[in-house]
Amino acid sequence: MDGETCSCHKKKERTEAEYKSLIHRLNRIEGQIRGIRGMVERDCYCPDILVQSAAVTAAMNAFNKELLANHIRTCVADDIRAGNDAVIDELLATLQKLMR
């Protein structure tokens, strides 16, 4: 994390492939956001900007789906196998936040 301290309450070890995939998605989203900013700075037509904004939303949704799937396959499954059923409530709370 570039020397930054994680302010998260828990940490997760990710595989190299998982890490690369998530970072690749985030880099693409970051580029899309910079593109939208440029469109605003160049006074582009509102519908054109909105189309690009919708693309960012779709990209974020894809990122969230991948991260959630990885979380369920690893963290949630491991905790349930270890008898920690509280992870189910945590997952449900997370899903409720995602569906707002």
CORZISUL-V260110 format. One line per field, one symbol per residue. phi: phi as a letter, one per 40 degrees, with the letter a starting at -180 (. if undefined). burial: # if it has 16 or more other C-alpha atoms within 10 Angstrom, else .. Layout:
BEGIN
phi: ???
burial: ???
END
This chain:
BEGIN
phi: .fgccccccbbbcbcdccdccccccccccdccccccdcccccfccdccccccccccdccccccccccccccccbdcccccccgccccccccccccccccc
burial: ........................#...#..##..#..#.........#..##..#..#...#....#..#....##.........#.............
END
